[in-house]
Amino acid sequence: MSEQSLLQRWRPGLVVLALLIAVFLFLPHVYGNESLLFTLMTFIVLAQGLNLLYGFTGYLPFGYVGFFGCGAYATSLLVLHSGLPVLICVVGGGLAAVLMGLILGPLLRLSGAYFSIASLAASQILYFVVSNTNLADLTGGPYGLKIEQVYAPTASYHTMLAVLVLATALAAYFRVSAFGMGLRAMKQDPVSASMVGINIVRARLIAWLISAGVAGLAGGAYAWNLSVFYPEAVFTLQISVFAIVFSLFGGVGTVIGPIIGAGVLYSLYSAIGISEPQYFQLIYGGLIVLLVLFMPGGVLSLLTRRGVRVF
């Protein structure tokens, strides 16, 4: 493949990455609520990480939050007991999530609702383990963990931005690479994909581990930003629900879909859901119903139906 052709394929991804960096570096100077921007980035990362798995393989993990919580706890424990720099601890949180993904790899033998429910059960097992009172000396149990000695909101904000850029770059790679094309072929027809030489088991496992690693890195940066948190804060199923809905709303299997979904819906949640949760639940439920009935491909499907190429 020529350099010009390669550049053309990567150009949309490079533009998206540049815009993300510019927007989230500029917004804190004009919008004072850096905490809200940090949370928005967190959900974009999680939506993008879930998109890497569901959008390209068709495996929908209801328990995706388990990797997020695993990364948060691993990072915090490394900070408390290793003496390593915080950034190394965040990377360690990502690696811990990858290791957990490797342990849970046999779940990929399941499919459809069975896989989704099994991943949900696995995340709940992790939650009950870390919140166990008998393990309070190690995990903090129900009392949570405190790493306020490394509290650095600006540094953790930039770290989450770096994780966001990484997750989006991976989505762009999945979108334009032969590996990503193989994943999409497997999603459509695994039998035919295997007949043309695609190693389905290995490819699914790689996508699963990459998706887990993204969630783990996000969890590590999130724990650093909070500095004091309880198990419920990083293992709540609401995190999985938000990541799934944000991805589906924008459009899975794309790069900008999860960004649009998280940006629109989390902004709506911030405007309505916090102060008027009852109205937000009604609007949110209505959006989900409309999405399932009329836009199963997300809002970006409105463009693709008109022949617009979506990245």
N, C-alpha and C positions, 0 to 999 in steps of 0.2 A: 504494500500500500504506500502511495506517495505521501510525502510530508504535507502537500497541499490538501490531499483528501483527508488525511488524519486531522489536520487543523480544522477543516470544515465540519467534521463530525464532532469535534470537541468544542467548537466555538460557542454554541448555545450554553454548554455547561460552564465554560469560563466566564461568560457574561453573567449567569446566575450567581456564581461564586463571588464575582466582583461586586455585584449589587448587594448581596447579603452582607459582605464585609463593610461596604460603605454605609448601608442603612443602619446596622447595629453599632457601628462606631460613631455615627453622627447623631442618632436619636437621643442618647443620654445627655447631649449638650442642649437639646431643645425640649426634651420631655424629662421632667425631674424624677419620675418613678422608675429608677433603675431596677428595682426588685421585680416590677411587673414585666419589664423587658427581658429580664433574666428568665423568668418563668415562661414567657412566650418562646424564647429560644429553646428552653428545655423541652417544651411540647413539640416544637418543630423537629428537634432531633429525634424524639421518640416516634413521632409520626413517620419521619423519614426512615428510621431504623426498622420499624414495623413494615414499611413499604418495601424494604429490601427483601424481606421474607415473603410476605403475603402478595405483594404486587408482582413478584417475579417467579414465585413457586406455587402460589395458591394455598399455602399453609397459614392459617390464621391463628396466632397464639393468644388466647384470652388471658393467659398468665404472663404476658410480656413484662409486666411490672416486676416479676421475680428477678429478672436480670438487672433491672434498675436498682432494686433494693440491695441485691448482691453487691453491685458496684459501690453503692453508698456505704455499706457496712465494711466491705473490704478496704476501701480507702480510709475510713475512719480508724479501723483497727491498725492499719499500717502507720498512720499518723501517731497513734497512741503508743505503739510498741516497737516500731522499727527505727525511728529517728531519721528516716529518709526525707528528702525534700518533698513538699506537698505535691508538686507536679508528678513526681515519680510515683507517689501513692495513688494519685488519680489514674495513672496508667496501670498500676497494680489492680485497681478496681475494675478496669476494663478487662484485664487478663483473668481476674477471678470470675467475671461473668462468662468469659469464653470457656474457662474450665468447667463451670457449671453447665454451660451449653453442651460441652463434650460429654459430661456425665449423663445429661438428659437426652443425648443423641438418639437413643433407642425409641424415643417418642415419635421420631420421624417414620417409624414403621407403621404408625397409625395414619389416618387421613380423615379429612372432613371434620365433622363435629366431634369425633372421638379424639382426634389430635387436640382440638381446641379445648375440650373439657379436661384432658389429661394435663395439658400445660397449665391450665387454671389450678388444678389440684396440686401440681408441683410448686407453683408460686405460693399457695396457701401453706404447704408443708414448710417452705423456707420461712414464711412469716411466723409460724408457730415455733419453729426451732429458735429463731433469734429472739423471740419475745418470751421464751421459757424462763421462768424465775430461777430455775436451777442452773441456768447458764449466765446468770446476771454478772458474775465475775469476769466473764469473757465478752459477752455481747451486750451487756447492760440490761438484758432482759426487757421487761415492759417499761423500764425507766429510761431507755434510750442511751445515746452516746453524746459526749460533749467533746468537741475539739476546738473550743473557742480560742485556744492559744495560737491557732493559725488563721483565725478569722481575717479575711481579706476580700471584701466585696468586689473591689475593682479587678483584682487578679483573677478571682473565680469567674467574674463576668467574661473576661477575655478568654479564659480557658473554655468556658461553655461556647463562646463564639468559635474557637478553634475546633471544638468537637462538632459544631454545626457545619462548619466548612468541610470537615472530614466526611460527615454523613452524607452531605449533598454531593461531594465529589465521588463517593462510592456509588450513589444512585446514578450519577452521570455515567460512571464506568459501566454499571450494569446495563444502562440504556444503550450504549454505543458499542460495547465490546462483544466479541464472539462468545465469551462466557455468559454474558447477559442474554444473548440471543438463544444460547443453549437452554438457559433456565426458562425462558418464555416458551420454547418449543416443548420442554418437559411439562410445563403447566398446561399446554393445550392438548398434548397427546404423548404421555410418557412412553408408551410402547413404541411408537414410531421414532421417538427421540433416541431410545436405547438401540434401535435397529441401525441407526446411522452413526453409532459409535459414541454417544454421549454417556458418560458414567453418571447415571442418575443419582445413585447413593452418595457418591463423593460430592457432586455439585450441590445437592440439597444440604448436605452437612456443612459445606463451606458457607453457603448463604445463611444457614442457621447460626453458625458461629460468628460470622461478621455482624449479623443483626444483634446477637447477644452482646458482642463487644461494644457496639455503638451505645446500647442501653446502659452497659456497665460504666462506660466513660461518662455518660450523662449523669448517672447516679453519683459517681465520684465527685464531679464538679458541683452537683447540687448539694451534696453533703458538706463540701467545703464552704459553699456559700451560706448554708444554714448554720453550720457549726454546732448547733444543738438540735437534735431531732429524736423523735420516738419511732418505734417500728411502724406505726400506722401511717406516718408521714411518707414513707418510701415504699410501703407495700400495699397501700390502699388500691383497691380494684378500680377506683375512679381514674387512676393514671392509665391503666390499660384501656378503659372505655374511651377516654379522651383521645388517646393515640389512635385507636381503631376508627373512631368517628371522624377525626380530623383527616386521616388518610383517605377514607372512603368519600368524604365530602369533596375533597379536592380532586381525587382521582388517583388510584394506585397504578403502579407500573410506569409512572412518569416521574420526572424530577421536580417539577414545580407544583404538582398537585398537592402533596402534603404540606408544602409551604403555604399555599393559598388556603387550604383547609384550616390549618392551625391559625394562620393570621386572622382569617375572618371569624371563625367560631370562638377562638379565645378572646378576641376583642369584644365579641358579643357577650361572652361570659363575664368579662371584666366590667362591661357597661351595665349589664342587667342582672347577671347571675349572683353576684356578691350581695348587692343591695336588695334585690327583689327575686330571691331564688324561686318562688312559686311561679312567677311569670316566665322565668328562664326555662324552667323544666317544661312548661307548656310549649314554648317556642322551640326548644330543643327537640322535644318529642315530635312536634309537627314537621320539623326539618328532616328528621330521620325517616319518618313515614314517606314524605315526598321524595326523599333521596332513593329509597328502596323501590318505590313505585314507578318513578319517572326518570330518575337519573342514576341507574346502578353503576354507571361508569364515572360518577362524580360530575362536578360542574364543568370540568374540562371537556366532557363528552358533548356539551353544547357546541363547542368549537369544532371538534372532530367530525361531528355530523355534517358540518358545513364545509368540510374539506380542508380545514385549517390544521396544519401540522403542529402538534403539541409536543414539546420536549419534556 
